[in-house]
Amino acid sequence: MAKDLDPIWKALSDPTRREILDLLRDGPQQTTEIVDQFTQLSRFGVMKHLDVLREAGLVHTRIEGRCRINSLNAAPIRAILERWIGKYEAYWSNTLLRVKESAESETVAKKKSKRKRA
């Protein structure tokens, strides 16, 4: 299963591709609209990034006349979440809960100490 996720990790490893996904999170956009957001890149460069995202299944593209409409497909990101992050969720939840409880007990102890001095 980890090998199946390799194209997704590759796609997410580039900041420009993550920025494209952020744009598409707000809704579908034409390829031209995406290209216009990246003035530092050529149209060809942006198209290559979109190809990588399509190959990873993170972007779906449909053609309407002469326009290409790109939309986000978050399902592959969910697969990464379930495969990699979900395993550690319980551990970190318990750890953070212990830190919270420790901090709260120290605060209570300090308040009691101040009351005794007064």
C-alpha positions as CSV (number, residue, x, y, z in Angstrom):
1,M,0.0,0.0,0.0
2,A,2.9,2.4,0.8
3,K,4.1,2.2,-2.8
4,D,0.6,3.2,-4.1
5,L,1.0,6.4,-2.1
6,D,4.4,7.3,-3.6
7,P,3.0,9.5,-6.5
8,I,0.9,11.4,-3.9
9,W,3.9,12.0,-1.7
10,K,5.9,13.1,-4.8
11,A,3.1,15.5,-5.8
12,L,2.8,17.0,-2.3
13,S,6.6,17.4,-1.9
14,D,6.7,20.5,-4.2
15,P,5.5,23.9,-2.7
16,T,4.1,25.1,-6.1
17,R,1.9,22.0,-6.4
18,R,0.7,22.5,-2.8
19,E,-0.1,26.1,-3.7
20,I,-2.1,24.9,-6.7
21,L,-4.0,22.5,-4.5
22,D,-4.7,25.4,-2.1
23,L,-6.2,27.4,-5.0
24,L,-8.4,24.5,-6.0
25,R,-9.6,24.0,-2.5
26,D,-11.6,27.1,-3.0
27,G,-13.3,25.6,-6.0
28,P,-12.7,24.5,-9.6
29,Q,-10.6,26.7,-11.8
30,Q,-9.7,26.9,-15.4
31,T,-6.1,26.2,-16.3
32,T,-5.6,29.8,-17.5
33,E,-6.8,31.0,-14.1
34,I,-4.2,28.8,-12.3
35,V,-1.4,29.9,-14.7
36,D,-2.2,33.5,-14.1
37,Q,-1.5,33.0,-10.3
38,F,2.1,31.9,-11.0
39,T,3.7,34.8,-12.8
40,Q,7.2,33.5,-11.9
41,L,6.5,30.3,-14.0
42,S,5.9,29.7,-17.6
43,R,2.5,28.3,-18.8
44,F,4.4,25.1,-19.6
45,G,5.9,24.9,-16.1
46,V,2.5,25.2,-14.5
47,M,1.1,22.6,-16.9
48,K,3.8,20.2,-15.8
49,H,2.9,20.7,-12.2
50,L,-0.8,20.0,-13.0
51,D,0.2,16.8,-14.9
52,V,2.0,15.5,-11.7
53,L,-1.1,16.4,-9.6
54,R,-3.3,14.6,-12.2
55,E,-1.1,11.5,-12.2
56,A,-1.3,11.4,-8.4
57,G,-5.1,11.6,-8.6
58,L,-5.1,14.9,-6.7
59,V,-6.6,16.9,-9.6
60,H,-9.4,16.0,-11.9
61,T,-9.6,17.9,-15.2
62,R,-12.7,18.1,-17.5
63,I,-12.9,19.7,-20.8
64,E,-15.7,22.2,-21.6
65,G,-15.3,23.5,-25.1
66,R,-11.9,25.0,-25.3
67,C,-11.6,25.3,-21.5
68,R,-10.0,22.8,-19.1
69,I,-11.6,22.9,-15.7
70,N,-9.5,21.6,-12.8
71,S,-10.9,20.5,-9.5
72,L,-9.4,19.1,-6.3
73,N,-9.7,15.5,-5.4
74,A,-8.9,15.2,-1.7
75,A,-9.4,11.4,-1.5
76,P,-5.7,10.6,-2.0
77,I,-4.8,13.0,0.9
78,R,-7.4,11.1,3.0
79,A,-5.5,7.9,2.2
80,I,-2.3,9.4,3.5
81,L,-4.0,10.7,6.6
82,E,-5.4,7.2,7.4
83,R,-2.2,5.4,6.5
84,W,0.4,7.6,8.2
85,I,-1.1,10.1,10.5
86,G,-3.9,8.1,11.9
87,K,-1.5,5.7,13.5
88,Y,0.0,8.4,15.6
89,E,-3.2,10.3,16.4
90,A,-4.0,8.4,19.6
91,Y,-0.4,8.6,20.9
92,W,-0.3,12.4,20.5
93,S,-3.8,12.9,21.9
94,N,-2.8,11.0,25.0
95,T,0.6,12.9,25.3
96,L,-1.1,16.3,24.9
97,L,-3.7,15.4,27.4
98,R,-1.0,14.5,30.0
99,V,0.8,17.8,29.3
100,K,-2.4,19.7,29.8
101,E,-3.2,17.9,33.0
102,S,0.4,18.5,34.3
103,A,0.2,22.2,33.4
104,E,-3.2,22.6,35.1
105,S,-2.1,20.8,38.3
106,E,1.0,23.1,38.5
107,T,-1.2,26.2,38.1
108,V,-3.5,25.0,40.9
109,A,-0.4,24.3,43.1
110,K,1.0,27.8,42.5
111,K,-2.4,29.4,43.3
112,K,-2.6,27.4,46.6
113,S,1.0,28.4,47.4
114,K,0.2,32.1,46.9
115,R,-2.8,31.9,49.1
116,K,-0.8,30.4,52.0
117,R,1.7,33.3,51.8
118,A,-1.0,36.0,51.9
